[in-house]
Structure formats: structure tokens, C-alpha cells
Amino acid sequence: MYRVLRTSRQVLPLRRALSGLPSASLSGGGATGAATAWTEGEELLRDSVRSFAQSKIAPHVTSMDEAGRLHDSILPDLFEHGLLGSCIPAANGGAELSFTEACITVEELARIDPGVALVVDVHATLVCNAVAQWGTQEQKALHLPRLAADTLGAFCLSEDASGSDAFAMEARAHRDGDVWRLSGRKMWVTNAREAGLMVVFANAMPEMKHRGITAFLVDPANTQIGKTEKKLGMRASSCCEVDIGGVELRDADVLGGVGDGYRVAMDALNAGRIAMAPR
Ligand SMILES: Cc1cc2nc3c(=O)[nH]c(=O)nc-3n(C[C@H](O)[C@H](O)[C@H](O)COP(=O)(O)OP(=O)(O)OC[C@H]3O[C@@H](n4cnc5c(N)ncnc54)[C@H](O)[C@@H]3O)c2cc1C
């Protein structure tokens, strides 16, 4: 059944592989019970992703660690096998896995290369979830199919002086006529080097403190990608500074409402932080 994972992206490989199998991820206890066993579908997914990671990622682990970057084949292979569309609804071209299933994919990728797992985790559980949960119909129709097919996402929240205390950010969104202009610099942005879409957080109403924080959908081509951090581990994934100064945006680029950014971030991080545990 999991041979379909090797077919083209048009057939929603992961979703189709799981169709007809039990979808509940908890055995015995229902939605509030303890996770004591995997379902048949989860076991099949685990085997499939394990075999993918062994054949497509393992041959490149050492060279990626030495080079501090992804091998050219990795992103096309991840997209082709549906692994970057795990958190995207089937209606938008994704695999629409359950959260447990998405965590299983991260765990299996991390067995072979935690850096590749980090790439997938940030893209799927932070960026795709944020767009799927907070996007307008137009934003979802525009961005989710490409996030499932060929466009990597990055999540730009942290700054030099606001990591744990992320909402103390200094990035600003200034209203200028009918556009928004961003200022500031984001730090440690995973996937920055390869991303085709960024979720960027900036404060549009600093007097409102965290209630002024606003999320924007940004084309990375309009930012300046700065230095890449030389990490001690997970070196396949890029981790860069991103200068957002001068980025000009329209109201249609606001994700959620103006001032909803801290809720967008918390919703995404609630999933993203759990999905970090498997890697
Ligand atoms: C590999 C990697 C990838 C990352 N990817 C991204 C990304 O894609 N996007 C993004 O926005 N950010 C990213 N980050 C940044 C990450 O979110 C921050 O590193 C994190 O929020 C912690 O911030 P900090 O590094 O500034 O540490 P600090 O906030 O300075 O914390 C340093 C230490 O102090 C502790 N501490 C902080 N505040 C308190 C307190 N009030 N009480 C007690 N202890 C405290 C912390 O637990 C920690 O041990 C990434 C970081 C890493 C390492």
C-alpha cells in the first residue's frame, strides 16, 4: 500500500496511502486516553517514512553536515513524497495527516537527519498550520497548494533581544497610505535560505504591546537574507538573519487581523513545539 508514496505529487500520496485505515491515533482510550499503541495506519506511515529517509536522505547526511546545507535532491524528494504537505488539507493539495501522523513523519526523518526533520517541522507545523488556520479563503487558495507542491515556508518571529520573550519584538509595521512598510531584523530563521514564503511578525501598534503584533505573508525576495549561523548540529537546515526593512505589503498580506499576530504565533508554536520533541 505504501508504494503509493513513491508516486507523483498529484495523487496526494500520503493521504491516499492512509485512506481506509483507522485514523484514530490513540488506542483504547479515545481522544482523551493515553497513547499506548499505534494504529495500523500510523505503523504503515512510520515504515514508509523510515524507508524514504533511509533511501533518500541517509546517503547525504555526512555531506550535508559538512557543507551546512541541504543536498539539492532533498526538497524535491520531500515534496514529491507528500512530506511537506502533511499539515495541509487535501482540498488544498496536501496530505491532511493528523497531528500525531505529522509528528511520526518528523520523528522518522529525525532518526536519519534532525536537520531535515527541522526543515519539515518548521514548514509544516508552523507555516502551513498558520496559513491553514488563519488564512482567508484567498490566501489559502493562493499559498497552500504551492506550500504542498514546491514552495518552502519560513517563520520569522525571534529577534536578537526577543527569543523566549518573543512578543517584546522591535520589528514594526508602519501604515503608509494604503500599504504597510516593515522595519526590523529577524534572527535564527530556519529555512530562510530556501524559503519561497515567510510568515513575518511585526508590531503595527506598539502602544498596544503584544496586542499590536501582526502576522504578514511575505515574499522572501523582498527581504535581505543575512548571515547563516554555523550551528553545532542540525546543520543541513539553514538558520539565518532576515532583514525585513523596506518590505512593502498590502492589507491582503495580513495573516489573521491586525493585532492578531500573537495569537497566530501561539497557535502555531503550540503545535510546533510539540512536534519538536520527536526530533
Ligand atoms: C536551531 C534553531 C532554529 C530556530 N529556528 C527559528 C525559526 O525558524 N524562527 C524563529 O523565529 N526563531 C527560531 N529560533 C530561535 C528560537 O526560537 C530562540 O532561540 C528561542 O526562542 C530562545 O531565544 P534565545 O535564543 O534568545 O534565548 P533566551 O531567550 O535569551 O534564553 C536563554 C536562556 O534563558 C532562559 N530564560 C529565558 N527567559 C527566562 C525567564 N524569564 N526565566 C527563566 N529562564 C529564562 C531560557 O530558557 C534559556 O535557557 C531557532 C533557534 C534555534 C537554536
The ligand as a Tripos MOL2 file, in Angstrom:
@<TRIPOS>MOLECULE
LIG
   53    58     1     0     0
SMALL
NO_CHARGES

@<TRIPOS>ATOM
      1 C1         18.1930   25.5570   15.5820 C.3       1 LIG1
      2 C2         17.3110   26.7340   15.8480 C.ar      1 LIG1
      3 C3         16.3170   27.0660   14.9380 C.ar      1 LIG1
      4 C4         15.4870   28.1740   15.1700 C.ar      1 LIG1
      5 N1         14.5430   28.4790   14.2340 N.ar      1 LIG1
      6 C5         13.7700   29.5830   14.4220 C.ar      1 LIG1
      7 C6         12.7940   29.9590   13.4350 C.ar      1 LIG1
      8 O1         12.6220   29.3050   12.4140 O.2       1 LIG1
      9 N2         12.0770   31.0970   13.6670 N.ar      1 LIG1
     10 C7         12.2260   31.8540   14.7790 C.ar      1 LIG1
     11 O2         11.5320   32.8540   14.9220 O.2       1 LIG1
     12 N3         13.1400   31.5190   15.7330 N.ar      1 LIG1
     13 C8         13.9060   30.4100   15.5830 C.ar      1 LIG1
     14 N4         14.8400   30.0660   16.5400 N.ar      1 LIG1
     15 C9         15.0110   30.9150   17.7050 C.3       1 LIG1
     16 C10        14.4040   30.3140   18.9360 C.3       1 LIG1
     17 O3         13.0220   30.4410   18.8880 O.3       1 LIG1
     18 C11        15.0370   31.0370   20.1280 C.3       1 LIG1
     19 O4         16.3660   30.5910   20.1970 O.3       1 LIG1
     20 C12        14.3140   30.7560   21.4010 C.3       1 LIG1
     21 O5         13.0730   31.4180   21.3920 O.3       1 LIG1
     22 C13        15.1280   31.1720   22.6160 C.3       1 LIG1
     23 O6         15.5260   32.5030   22.4930 O.3       1 LIG1
     24 P1         17.0540   32.9230   22.7610 P.3       1 LIG1
     25 O7         17.9380   32.0240   21.9340 O.co2     1 LIG1
     26 O8         17.1440   34.3900   22.5360 O.co2     1 LIG1
     27 O9         17.3120   32.5680   24.2560 O.3       1 LIG1
     28 P2         16.9280   33.4450   25.5350 P.3       1 LIG1
     29 O10        15.5080   33.8910   25.4340 O.co2     1 LIG1
     30 O11        17.9560   34.5010   25.7240 O.co2     1 LIG1
     31 O12        17.0440   32.3770   26.6700 O.3       1 LIG1
     32 C14        18.3380   31.9320   27.1340 C.3       1 LIG1
     33 C15        18.1140   31.0190   28.3190 C.3       1 LIG1
     34 O13        17.4420   31.7250   29.3840 O.3       1 LIG1
     35 C16        16.2480   31.0440   29.7410 C.3       1 LIG1
     36 N5         15.2220   32.0240   30.0600 N.ar      1 LIG1
     37 C17        14.7400   32.9890   29.2490 C.ar      1 LIG1
     38 N6         13.8050   33.7170   29.8690 N.ar      1 LIG1
     39 C18        13.6970   33.2260   31.1240 C.ar      1 LIG1
     40 C19        12.8850   33.5490   32.2390 C.ar      1 LIG1
     41 N7         12.0120   34.5580   32.2180 N.pl3     1 LIG1
     42 N8         13.0150   32.7990   33.3600 N.ar      1 LIG1
     43 C20        13.8970   31.7850   33.4050 C.ar      1 LIG1
     44 N9         14.6970   31.4150   32.3660 N.ar      1 LIG1
     45 C21        14.5940   32.1310   31.2430 C.ar      1 LIG1
     46 C22        15.8650   30.1930   28.5460 C.3       1 LIG1
     47 O14        15.1160   29.0480   28.9330 O.3       1 LIG1
     48 C23        17.2290   29.8020   28.0060 C.3       1 LIG1
     49 O15        17.7530   28.6880   28.6760 O.3       1 LIG1
     50 C24        15.6570   28.9510   16.3360 C.ar      1 LIG1
     51 C25        16.6610   28.6100   17.2580 C.ar      1 LIG1
     52 C26        17.4520   27.5200   17.0230 C.ar      1 LIG1
     53 C27        18.5220   27.1710   18.0470 C.3       1 LIG1
@<TRIPOS>BOND
     1     1     2 1
     2     2     3 ar
     3     2    52 ar
     4     3     4 ar
     5     4     5 ar
     6     4    50 ar
     7     5     6 ar
     8     6     7 ar
     9     6    13 1
    10     7     8 2
    11     7     9 ar
    12     9    10 ar
    13    10    11 2
    14    10    12 ar
    15    12    13 ar
    16    13    14 ar
    17    14    15 1
    18    14    50 ar
    19    15    16 1
    20    16    17 1
    21    16    18 1
    22    18    19 1
    23    18    20 1
    24    20    21 1
    25    20    22 1
    26    22    23 1
    27    23    24 1
    28    24    25 2
    29    24    26 1
    30    24    27 1
    31    27    28 1
    32    28    29 2
    33    28    30 1
    34    28    31 1
    35    31    32 1
    36    32    33 1
    37    33    34 1
    38    33    48 1
    39    34    35 1
    40    35    36 1
    41    35    46 1
    42    36    37 ar
    43    36    45 ar
    44    37    38 ar
    45    38    39 ar
    46    39    40 ar
    47    39    45 ar
    48    40    41 1
    49    40    42 ar
    50    42    43 ar
    51    43    44 ar
    52    44    45 ar
    53    46    47 1
    54    46    48 1
    55    48    49 1
    56    50    51 ar
    57    51    52 ar
    58    52    53 1
@<TRIPOS>SUBSTRUCTURE
     1 LIG1         1 GROUP 0 **** ****
